[in-house]
Amino acid sequence: MTKRFLSEHNVEFEERNINQNPEYVSYLRDHGFQAVPVVEASGLPAFYGFRPDQLTKIAG
């Protein structure tokens, strides 16, 4: 749902798939995340899960 939201709002994003690139699991754990998706955007704190309230700020 997060990818769909970003695509529908014409927000460019880079997907880092933990199934295709398991090294990202360590990165997420090191940053305190235990669930996906994790969204990192310049100027906003990172968050996980489908968060329309936060995604709207990115789509701004």
The first five atom37 places (N, CA, C, CB, O) and aatype in JSON, in Angstrom:
{
  "aatype": [12, 16, 11, 1, 13, 10, 15, 6, 8, 2, 19, 6, 13, 6, 6, 1, 2, 9, 2, 5, 2, 14, 6, 18, 19, 15, 18, 10, 1, 3, 8, 7, 13, 5, 0, 19, 14, 19, 19, 6, 0, 15, 7, 10, 14, 0, 13, 18, 7, 13, 1, 14, 3, 5, 10, 16, 11, 9, 0, 7],
  "atom_mask": [
    [1, 1, 1, 1, 1],
    [1, 1, 1, 1, 1],
    [1, 1, 1, 1, 1],
    [1, 1, 1, 1, 1],
    [1, 1, 1, 1, 1],
    [1, 1, 1, 1, 1],
    [1, 1, 1, 1, 1],
    [1, 1, 1, 1, 1],
    [1, 1, 1, 1, 1],
    [1, 1, 1, 1, 1],
    [1, 1, 1, 1, 1],
    [1, 1, 1, 1, 1],
    [1, 1, 1, 1, 1],
    [1, 1, 1, 1, 1],
    [1, 1, 1, 1, 1],
    [1, 1, 1, 1, 1],
    [1, 1, 1, 1, 1],
    [1, 1, 1, 1, 1],
    [1, 1, 1, 1, 1],
    [1, 1, 1, 1, 1],
    [1, 1, 1, 1, 1],
    [1, 1, 1, 1, 1],
    [1, 1, 1, 1, 1],
    [1, 1, 1, 1, 1],
    [1, 1, 1, 1, 1],
    [1, 1, 1, 1, 1],
    [1, 1, 1, 1, 1],
    [1, 1, 1, 1, 1],
    [1, 1, 1, 1, 1],
    [1, 1, 1, 1, 1],
    [1, 1, 1, 1, 1],
    [1, 1, 1, 0, 1],
    [1, 1, 1, 1, 1],
    [1, 1, 1, 1, 1],
    [1, 1, 1, 1, 1],
    [1, 1, 1, 1, 1],
    [1, 1, 1, 1, 1],
    [1, 1, 1, 1, 1],
    [1, 1, 1, 1, 1],
    [1, 1, 1, 1, 1],
    [1, 1, 1, 1, 1],
    [1, 1, 1, 1, 1],
    [1, 1, 1, 0, 1],
    [1, 1, 1, 1, 1],
    [1, 1, 1, 1, 1],
    [1, 1, 1, 1, 1],
    [1, 1, 1, 1, 1],
    [1, 1, 1, 1, 1],
    [1, 1, 1, 0, 1],
    [1, 1, 1, 1, 1],
    [1, 1, 1, 1, 1],
    [1, 1, 1, 1, 1],
    [1, 1, 1, 1, 1],
    [1, 1, 1, 1, 1],
    [1, 1, 1, 1, 1],
    [1, 1, 1, 1, 1],
    [1, 1, 1, 1, 1],
    [1, 1, 1, 1, 1],
    [1, 1, 1, 1, 1],
    [1, 1, 1, 0, 1]
  ],
  "atom_positions": [
    [[0.83, -1.19, 0.0], [0.0, 0.0, 0.0], [0.87, 1.25, 0.0], [-0.94, 0.0, 1.21], [0.51, 2.27, -0.59]],
    [[2.01, 1.18, 0.66], [2.91, 2.34, 0.69], [3.43, 2.64, -0.71], [4.08, 2.09, 1.65], [3.43, 3.8, -1.14]],
    [[3.88, 1.62, -1.42], [4.36, 1.82, -2.78], [3.26, 2.37, -3.68], [4.89, 0.5, -3.36], [3.5, 3.28, -4.48]],
    [[2.07, 1.84, -3.54], [0.94, 2.31, -4.35], [0.66, 3.78, -4.06], [-0.32, 1.46, -4.09], [0.46, 4.57, -4.98]],
    [[0.63, 4.16, -2.78], [0.38, 5.55, -2.4], [1.41, 6.47, -3.04], [0.4, 5.7, -0.86], [1.05, 7.48, -3.65]],
    [[2.69, 6.13, -2.9], [3.74, 6.97, -3.45], [3.63, 7.07, -4.97], [5.11, 6.43, -3.06], [3.79, 8.16, -5.53]],
    [[3.37, 5.96, -5.63], [3.22, 5.97, -7.08], [2.02, 6.81, -7.52], [3.06, 4.55, -7.6], [2.12, 7.6, -8.47]],
    [[0.9, 6.65, -6.84], [-0.31, 7.41, -7.2], [-0.13, 8.9, -6.98], [-1.49, 6.91, -6.4], [-0.83, 9.7, -7.61]],
    [[0.79, 9.29, -6.09], [1.04, 10.7, -5.83], [2.31, 11.2, -6.52], [1.14, 10.95, -4.33], [2.85, 12.26, -6.19]],
    [[2.78, 10.41, -7.49], [3.94, 10.77, -8.31], [5.18, 11.11, -7.48], [3.59, 11.96, -9.2], [5.91, 12.05, -7.8]],
    [[5.39, 10.35, -6.42], [6.57, 10.53, -5.58], [7.61, 9.5, -6.03], [6.22, 10.37, -4.06], [7.36, 8.29, -6.0]],
    [[8.78, 9.99, -6.43], [9.85, 9.07, -6.8], [10.41, 8.43, -5.54], [10.97, 9.81, -7.6], [10.55, 9.09, -4.51]],
    [[10.72, 7.15, -5.62], [11.28, 6.44, -4.47], [12.19, 5.33, -4.94], [10.16, 5.88, -3.56], [12.1, 4.86, -6.07]],
    [[13.06, 4.93, -4.05], [13.95, 3.81, -4.29], [13.54, 2.68, -3.37], [15.45, 4.21, -4.07], [13.5, 2.84, -2.15]],
    [[13.22, 1.56, -3.96], [12.83, 0.39, -3.16], [14.06, -0.44, -2.86], [11.76, -0.46, -3.91], [14.86, -0.75, -3.74]],
    [[14.21, -0.79, -1.6], [15.29, -1.69, -1.18], [14.62, -2.92, -0.58], [16.25, -0.99, -0.14], [14.19, -2.92, 0.57]],
    [[14.55, -3.96, -1.36], [13.82, -5.16, -1.01], [14.69, -6.09, -0.17], [13.34, -5.88, -2.28], [15.76, -6.53, -0.61]],
    [[14.23, -6.39, 1.05], [15.04, -7.24, 1.95], [15.08, -8.69, 1.49], [14.49, -7.17, 3.36], [15.97, -9.44, 1.9]],
    [[14.14, -9.1, 0.66], [14.18, -10.47, 0.14], [15.25, -10.62, -0.93], [12.81, -10.88, -0.42], [15.91, -11.65, -1.03]],
    [[15.42, -9.58, -1.73], [16.43, -9.61, -2.79], [17.81, -9.18, -2.28], [16.01, -8.7, -3.94], [18.83, -9.61, -2.81]],
    [[17.83, -8.34, -1.24], [19.08, -7.83, -0.68], [19.03, -7.97, 0.84], [19.31, -6.35, -1.09], [18.75, -7.0, 1.55]],
    [[19.32, -9.17, 1.35], [19.2, -9.41, 2.79], [20.12, -8.55, 3.65], [19.48, -10.84, 3.07], [19.9, -8.44, 4.86]],
    [[21.14, -7.93, 3.07], [22.01, -7.06, 3.86], [21.26, -5.85, 4.42], [23.19, -6.57, 3.01], [21.7, -5.25, 5.4]],
    [[20.14, -5.51, 3.83], [19.34, -4.39, 4.35], [18.68, -4.72, 5.69], [18.28, -4.01, 3.33], [18.33, -3.81, 6.44]],
    [[18.51, -5.99, 5.99], [17.93, -6.38, 7.28], [18.8, -5.86, 8.42], [17.78, -7.92, 7.37], [18.28, -5.33, 9.4]],
    [[20.1, -6.02, 8.29], [21.02, -5.52, 9.32], [20.92, -4.01, 9.45], [22.47, -5.92, 9.0], [20.91, -3.49, 10.56]],
    [[20.84, -3.31, 8.33], [20.7, -1.85, 8.35], [19.45, -1.45, 9.13], [20.64, -1.3, 6.91], [19.5, -0.56, 9.98]],
    [[18.34, -2.11, 8.84], [17.08, -1.78, 9.52], [17.16, -2.07, 11.01], [15.91, -2.55, 8.9], [16.73, -1.26, 11.83]],
    [[17.7, -3.22, 11.36], [17.86, -3.57, 12.79], [18.75, -2.57, 13.5], [18.44, -4.99, 12.94], [18.47, -2.16, 14.62]],
    [[19.84, -2.18, 12.84], [20.77, -1.21, 13.44], [20.1, 0.13, 13.71], [21.97, -1.01, 12.52], [20.53, 0.89, 14.58]],
    [[19.04, 0.42, 12.96], [18.32, 1.68, 13.13], [17.03, 1.5, 13.95], [17.97, 2.27, 11.76], [16.2, 2.4, 14.03]],
    [[16.89, 0.32, 14.57], [15.79, 0.09, 15.5], [14.49, -0.39, 14.89], [0.0, 0.0, 0.0], [13.47, -0.45, 15.58]],
    [[14.49, -0.73, 13.62], [13.26, -1.19, 12.97], [13.16, -2.7, 13.0], [13.18, -0.69, 11.52], [14.15, -3.41, 12.81]],
    [[11.94, -3.2, 13.25], [11.71, -4.63, 13.26], [10.59, -5.03, 12.32], [11.39, -5.09, 14.67], [10.19, -6.19, 12.27]],
    [[10.08, -4.06, 11.57], [8.99, -4.33, 10.62], [9.22, -3.51, 9.36], [7.6, -3.99, 11.25], [9.95, -2.52, 9.38]],
    [[8.62, -3.93, 8.29], [8.7, -3.21, 7.02], [7.29, -2.91, 6.53], [9.49, -4.03, 5.95], [6.36, -3.59, 6.97]],
    [[7.09, -1.96, 5.66], [8.11, -1.15, 5.02], [8.62, -0.04, 5.93], [7.57, -0.55, 3.75], [7.91, 0.44, 6.82]],
    [[9.85, 0.35, 5.69], [10.45, 1.49, 6.37], [10.58, 2.59, 5.33], [11.85, 1.14, 7.02], [11.04, 2.35, 4.22]],
    [[10.16, 3.78, 5.7], [10.24, 4.92, 4.78], [11.2, 5.93, 5.37], [8.83, 5.55, 4.54], [11.05, 6.37, 6.52]],
    [[12.18, 6.3, 4.58], [13.13, 7.35, 4.95], [13.0, 8.46, 3.91], [14.6, 6.81, 5.03], [13.09, 8.21, 2.71]],
    [[12.79, 9.67, 4.37], [12.67, 10.82, 3.48], [13.42, 12.0, 4.08], [11.19, 11.19, 3.23], [13.41, 12.2, 5.29]],
    [[14.04, 12.75, 3.24], [14.81, 13.91, 3.69], [13.92, 14.87, 4.47], [15.44, 14.63, 2.49], [12.83, 15.24, 4.03]],
    [[14.4, 15.27, 5.64], [13.68, 16.25, 6.44], [12.6, 15.7, 7.34], [0.0, 0.0, 0.0], [11.96, 16.45, 8.08]],
    [[12.38, 14.39, 7.3], [11.36, 13.76, 8.15], [11.96, 12.57, 8.89], [10.13, 13.31, 7.3], [12.87, 11.92, 8.37]],
    [[11.46, 12.3, 10.09], [11.95, 11.1, 10.77], [11.49, 9.84, 10.03], [11.45, 11.07, 12.24], [10.39, 9.8, 9.49]],
    [[12.34, 8.82, 10.02], [11.98, 7.56, 9.38], [10.83, 6.91, 10.14], [13.2, 6.6, 9.31], [10.7, 7.1, 11.35]],
    [[10.01, 6.15, 9.43], [8.88, 5.45, 10.05], [8.65, 4.15, 9.32], [7.61, 6.32, 10.03], [9.17, 3.93, 8.23]],
    [[7.86, 3.27, 9.95], [7.55, 2.0, 9.3], [6.05, 1.84, 9.2], [8.17, 0.82, 10.08], [5.28, 2.5, 9.89]],
    [[5.65, 0.93, 8.3], [4.23, 0.65, 8.1], [3.58, 1.61, 7.12], [0.0, 0.0, 0.0], [4.2, 2.56, 6.66]],
    [[2.33, 1.34, 6.83], [1.55, 2.21, 5.95], [1.0, 3.35, 6.78], [0.4, 1.43, 5.23], [0.09, 3.16, 7.59]],
    [[1.55, 4.54, 6.6], [1.21, 5.71, 7.39], [0.76, 6.85, 6.46], [2.4, 6.16, 8.26], [1.58, 7.71, 6.12]],
    [[-0.5, 6.86, 6.04], [-0.96, 7.9, 5.12], [-0.69, 9.32, 5.64], [-2.43, 7.74, 4.86], [-0.41, 10.22, 4.84]],
    [[-0.76, 9.52, 6.95], [-0.51, 10.85, 7.51], [0.92, 11.3, 7.21], [-0.77, 10.85, 9.03], [1.15, 12.46, 6.88]],
    [[1.88, 10.39, 7.33], [3.27, 10.73, 7.06], [3.55, 10.75, 5.56], [4.19, 9.73, 7.74], [4.31, 11.6, 5.09]],
    [[2.96, 9.84, 4.82], [3.16, 9.8, 3.38], [2.64, 11.06, 2.7], [2.48, 8.58, 2.79], [3.21, 11.52, 1.71]],
    [[1.56, 11.62, 3.23], [1.02, 12.87, 2.69], [2.04, 14.0, 2.82], [-0.3, 13.25, 3.4], [2.13, 14.85, 1.94]],
    [[2.81, 14.01, 3.9], [3.86, 15.02, 4.07], [4.93, 14.89, 3.0], [4.49, 14.9, 5.46], [5.46, 15.89, 2.52]],
    [[5.25, 13.67, 2.63], [6.24, 13.42, 1.58], [5.69, 13.85, 0.23], [6.66, 11.93, 1.55], [6.4, 14.44, -0.58]],
    [[4.41, 13.53, -0.01], [3.79, 13.84, -1.3], [3.56, 15.33, -1.47], [2.48, 13.09, -1.44], [3.45, 15.84, -2.58]],
    [[3.47, 16.04, -0.32], [3.22, 17.45, -0.2], [3.2, 18.22, -1.42], [0.0, 0.0, 0.0], [2.99, 19.43, -1.39]]
  ]
}
